[in-house]
Amino acid sequence: MRSKITLGETKKRYEDLRRIAHDFTEKEFKAYSVKLKEISHKDVVEADIWSGSWNDPDKIPTWEWKRMYEDYRSNNGAKRFDTALIMNGQLCALCYGIPTKSKLTLKIHAISRNPYNNPLKGKVLEITLFAANAYARLLGADELWICNPMNSKLIEVYERAGYEANKNKLNVTTHLSLRLTK
């Protein structure tokens, strides 16, 4: 008979998987000296300030990072994917996602970058999705989804990255998906 796994053990297991995905990504992008870590409260406060700083309204996030932080840090968020991209001590980007209950799909719910003097501008999406892909594979997922894209410009960006748009009956893109090869 197996002993019951505690919540603390579950949290530690997924924390370790996130660290493996982060380490793997740092090695892949070592030319940028980028560091990946779990998102902190300080990070979300800074990111909420970015949100109101975009000149282009298409780039203003439709979520609050602080609210997401609280939701993702709850016990229900133990399996979450979260990453903060740091370069030269500067917070450059954040991403949150969560696997489905079956862990067959990792759903990305929020990706955003610092709009000012960002040394990773033009690389944030590639690095973030690489880390998410690594985490999804560690979970044994079959697909990676980017949920509720903010606008058609971003849908095009995600499609160029290899994701396929999935539309509802009203022809609205609900998510973009990438099938993971084994």
Contacts in CASP RR format, 6 or more apart in sequence:
PFRMAT RR
TARGET T0000
AUTHOR 0000-0000-0000
METHOD contacts of the structure
MODEL  1
MRSKITLGETKKRYEDLRRIAHDFTEKEFKAYSVKLKEISHKDVVEADIW
SGSWNDPDKIPTWEWKRMYEDYRSNNGAKRFDTALIMNGQLCALCYGIPT
KSKLTLKIHAISRNPYNNPLKGKVLEITLFAANAYARLLGADELWICNPM
NSKLIEVYERAGYEANKNKLNVTTHLSLRLTK
7 75 0 8 1.000
7 78 0 8 1.000
10 78 0 8 1.000
10 79 0 8 1.000
11 78 0 8 1.000
14 78 0 8 1.000
14 79 0 8 1.000
14 80 0 8 1.000
15 38 0 8 1.000
17 135 0 8 1.000
17 138 0 8 1.000
17 139 0 8 1.000
18 38 0 8 1.000
18 81 0 8 1.000
18 82 0 8 1.000
18 83 0 8 1.000
18 135 0 8 1.000
20 134 0 8 1.000
20 138 0 8 1.000
21 36 0 8 1.000
21 81 0 8 1.000
21 83 0 8 1.000
21 131 0 8 1.000
21 132 0 8 1.000
21 134 0 8 1.000
21 135 0 8 1.000
21 138 0 8 1.000
22 36 0 8 1.000
22 37 0 8 1.000
22 83 0 8 1.000
22 131 0 8 1.000
24 131 0 8 1.000
24 134 0 8 1.000
25 34 0 8 1.000
25 36 0 8 1.000
25 127 0 8 1.000
25 130 0 8 1.000
25 131 0 8 1.000
25 134 0 8 1.000
26 34 0 8 1.000
26 35 0 8 1.000
26 36 0 8 1.000
28 130 0 8 1.000
29 123 0 8 1.000
29 127 0 8 1.000
29 130 0 8 1.000
32 87 0 8 1.000
32 119 0 8 1.000
32 120 0 8 1.000
32 123 0 8 1.000
32 127 0 8 1.000
33 87 0 8 1.000
33 88 0 8 1.000
34 85 0 8 1.000
34 86 0 8 1.000
34 87 0 8 1.000
34 92 0 8 1.000
34 120 0 8 1.000
34 127 0 8 1.000
35 85 0 8 1.000
35 86 0 8 1.000
35 87 0 8 1.000
35 89 0 8 1.000
36 83 0 8 1.000
36 84 0 8 1.000
36 85 0 8 1.000
36 86 0 8 1.000
36 127 0 8 1.000
36 131 0 8 1.000
37 83 0 8 1.000
37 84 0 8 1.000
37 86 0 8 1.000
38 82 0 8 1.000
38 83 0 8 1.000
38 84 0 8 1.000
39 65 0 8 1.000
39 69 0 8 1.000
39 72 0 8 1.000
39 82 0 8 1.000
39 83 0 8 1.000
39 84 0 8 1.000
39 94 0 8 1.000
39 96 0 8 1.000
40 84 0 8 1.000
41 66 0 8 1.000
41 69 0 8 1.000
43 65 0 8 1.000
43 84 0 8 1.000
43 91 0 8 1.000
43 94 0 8 1.000
44 65 0 8 1.000
44 66 0 8 1.000
44 68 0 8 1.000
44 69 0 8 1.000
44 94 0 8 1.000
45 65 0 8 1.000
45 66 0 8 1.000
46 91 0 8 1.000
46 114 0 8 1.000
47 65 0 8 1.000
47 91 0 8 1.000
47 94 0 8 1.000
47 112 0 8 1.000
47 114 0 8 1.000
48 64 0 8 1.000
48 65 0 8 1.000
48 66 0 8 1.000
50 112 0 8 1.000
50 113 0 8 1.000
50 114 0 8 1.000
50 115 0 8 1.000
50 116 0 8 1.000
51 60 0 8 1.000
51 61 0 8 1.000
51 64 0 8 1.000
51 65 0 8 1.000
51 112 0 8 1.000
52 60 0 8 1.000
53 115 0 8 1.000
53 116 0 8 1.000
54 60 0 8 1.000
54 115 0 8 1.000
55 115 0 8 1.000
58 150 0 8 1.000
58 151 0 8 1.000
58 153 0 8 1.000
58 154 0 8 1.000
59 115 0 8 1.000
59 150 0 8 1.000
61 110 0 8 1.000
61 112 0 8 1.000
61 150 0 8 1.000
62 148 0 8 1.000
62 150 0 8 1.000
63 109 0 8 1.000
63 110 0 8 1.000
65 94 0 8 1.000
65 110 0 8 1.000
65 112 0 8 1.000
68 96 0 8 1.000
68 109 0 8 1.000
68 110 0 8 1.000
71 77 0 8 1.000
72 80 0 8 1.000
72 82 0 8 1.000
72 96 0 8 1.000
72 97 0 8 1.000
72 98 0 8 1.000
77 98 0 8 1.000
79 98 0 8 1.000
79 99 0 8 1.000
79 103 0 8 1.000
79 139 0 8 1.000
80 96 0 8 1.000
80 97 0 8 1.000
80 98 0 8 1.000
81 95 0 8 1.000
81 96 0 8 1.000
81 97 0 8 1.000
81 98 0 8 1.000
81 99 0 8 1.000
81 106 0 8 1.000
81 108 0 8 1.000
81 131 0 8 1.000
81 132 0 8 1.000
81 135 0 8 1.000
81 136 0 8 1.000
82 94 0 8 1.000
82 95 0 8 1.000
82 96 0 8 1.000
82 97 0 8 1.000
83 94 0 8 1.000
83 95 0 8 1.000
83 128 0 8 1.000
83 131 0 8 1.000
83 132 0 8 1.000
84 91 0 8 1.000
84 93 0 8 1.000
84 94 0 8 1.000
85 91 0 8 1.000
85 92 0 8 1.000
85 93 0 8 1.000
85 94 0 8 1.000
85 113 0 8 1.000
85 120 0 8 1.000
85 124 0 8 1.000
85 127 0 8 1.000
85 128 0 8 1.000
86 92 0 8 1.000
87 119 0 8 1.000
87 120 0 8 1.000
88 119 0 8 1.000
90 114 0 8 1.000
90 117 0 8 1.000
90 118 0 8 1.000
90 119 0 8 1.000
91 114 0 8 1.000
92 113 0 8 1.000
92 114 0 8 1.000
92 118 0 8 1.000
92 119 0 8 1.000
92 120 0 8 1.000
92 124 0 8 1.000
93 111 0 8 1.000
93 112 0 8 1.000
93 113 0 8 1.000
93 114 0 8 1.000
93 118 0 8 1.000
93 120 0 8 1.000
93 124 0 8 1.000
93 127 0 8 1.000
93 128 0 8 1.000
94 110 0 8 1.000
94 111 0 8 1.000
94 112 0 8 1.000
95 108 0 8 1.000
95 110 0 8 1.000
95 111 0 8 1.000
95 112 0 8 1.000
95 128 0 8 1.000
95 131 0 8 1.000
95 132 0 8 1.000
96 108 0 8 1.000
96 109 0 8 1.000
96 110 0 8 1.000
97 106 0 8 1.000
97 107 0 8 1.000
97 108 0 8 1.000
97 109 0 8 1.000
97 110 0 8 1.000
97 132 0 8 1.000
98 106 0 8 1.000
98 107 0 8 1.000
98 109 0 8 1.000
99 105 0 8 1.000
99 106 0 8 1.000
99 107 0 8 1.000
99 136 0 8 1.000
99 139 0 8 1.000
99 141 0 8 1.000
100 106 0 8 1.000
100 107 0 8 1.000
103 139 0 8 1.000
103 140 0 8 1.000
103 141 0 8 1.000
104 140 0 8 1.000
104 141 0 8 1.000
104 142 0 8 1.000
104 143 0 8 1.000
105 141 0 8 1.000
105 142 0 8 1.000
105 143 0 8 1.000
105 144 0 8 1.000
105 145 0 8 1.000
106 132 0 8 1.000
106 135 0 8 1.000
106 136 0 8 1.000
106 139 0 8 1.000
106 141 0 8 1.000
106 143 0 8 1.000
106 144 0 8 1.000
106 145 0 8 1.000
107 145 0 8 1.000
107 147 0 8 1.000
107 175 0 8 1.000
108 129 0 8 1.000
108 132 0 8 1.000
108 144 0 8 1.000
108 145 0 8 1.000
108 146 0 8 1.000
108 147 0 8 1.000
109 147 0 8 1.000
109 148 0 8 1.000
111 124 0 8 1.000
111 125 0 8 1.000
111 128 0 8 1.000
111 146 0 8 1.000
113 120 0 8 1.000
113 121 0 8 1.000
113 124 0 8 1.000
118 124 0 8 1.000
120 127 0 8 1.000
125 157 0 8 1.000
125 161 0 8 1.000
126 161 0 8 1.000
129 144 0 8 1.000
129 161 0 8 1.000
132 144 0 8 1.000
133 144 0 8 1.000
133 178 0 8 1.000
133 180 0 8 1.000
136 143 0 8 1.000
136 144 0 8 1.000
136 180 0 8 1.000
137 180 0 8 1.000
141 180 0 8 1.000
142 179 0 8 1.000
142 180 0 8 1.000
143 177 0 8 1.000
143 178 0 8 1.000
143 179 0 8 1.000
143 180 0 8 1.000
144 177 0 8 1.000
144 178 0 8 1.000
144 180 0 8 1.000
145 175 0 8 1.000
145 176 0 8 1.000
145 177 0 8 1.000
145 178 0 8 1.000
146 158 0 8 1.000
146 163 0 8 1.000
146 175 0 8 1.000
146 176 0 8 1.000
146 177 0 8 1.000
147 174 0 8 1.000
147 175 0 8 1.000
148 174 0 8 1.000
148 175 0 8 1.000
149 155 0 8 1.000
149 158 0 8 1.000
149 173 0 8 1.000
149 175 0 8 1.000
149 176 0 8 1.000
155 165 0 8 1.000
155 173 0 8 1.000
155 176 0 8 1.000
158 165 0 8 1.000
158 176 0 8 1.000
159 165 0 8 1.000
159 176 0 8 1.000
162 178 0 8 1.000
163 176 0 8 1.000
163 177 0 8 1.000
163 178 0 8 1.000
164 176 0 8 1.000
164 177 0 8 1.000
164 178 0 8 1.000
165 173 0 8 1.000
165 176 0 8 1.000
166 173 0 8 1.000
166 174 0 8 1.000
166 175 0 8 1.000
166 176 0 8 1.000
166 177 0 8 1.000
167 173 0 8 1.000
167 174 0 8 1.000
168 174 0 8 1.000
END
